[in-house]
Amino acid sequence: MIMLIRKFLRKFFNYKNDLASLTIVGVGPGDPSLLTIAALKAIKKAKVVFFPVSSEDKKSFSAEIVKKNIKFKKKIPIVFPMAKNEFDHKEIWRNSAEMIVKFIKNDKSVVLLCLGDPSLFASSSNILRIIDNSYPEIITRSIPGVSSFSAAAAFSNFDLATKGETLIIKECPSTKSELIFLISQSRENKTVLVIMKVGNRWKWVKEVLKKEDIIKKSVIALNVGMSDQIIQNVSNFHDDVVPYFSLLLIRISK
């Protein structure tokens, strides 16, 4: 009944109630100093904080960033498995959405933490979409965060795009041929490639960068914003193994 009253007030009188709402908060790539003021304000107002974990026995990267700010709040992990094929991600998103809605219906303001920025490869956007479609009476909003690749570009003085250039942001291709095709297409224009989630593909990715003669125009960034951050030119990076949170910045020209 309360939700119906709010829906009526919102529709006819532009009424908004911050007490029972969902806010997706981008917390940046890892460094708490990169948190926005808007993110901190939203977390401060929230009664319940949801955050993603890759499994029940793992820590949450996003929760660690704001651990001082959520110390006395109700904290609820949501398991978002990293493996793509072993789980029904749509079911996970639906179940997570229903959990969040239960708290909102009990007049609780909810924050869902998102590593980086909610508009970039974020599972939180799927949850937000489900709630917006199934519960249009619930007020939702998103707060942007610093993305890992924009932070990596800033830390390495790498221009993400200059006049006349095209910026392409993609998850790492699954095969050599896909990456070679992407690079060949990019040569047709002045293009900067941001390749996300390189992870266990790194060894053959580096071989492609060498073969395509763009290794000196490429920057690799590992665990951006975290205590073990590494950002350097690929030609100077000699490790064969990189962590999940790895990305490439590549400037391609004819």
ABEGO torsion letter per residue (X at the ends): XAAAAAAAAAAAAGBBBAABBBBBBBAEAGBAAABBAAAAAAAAABABBBBBBABAABBBAAAAAAAAAAAABBBBBBBBBABAAABBAAAAAAAAAAAAAAAAAAGBBBBBBBBEBAABGBAAAAAAAAAAAABAABBBBBBBBBBAAAAAAAAAGBBABBBGBBBBBBBBBABAAAAAAAAAAAAABBBBBBBBGAEAAAAAAAAAAAAAGAAAABBBBBGBGBAABBBBBAAABABABBBABBBBBBBBBX
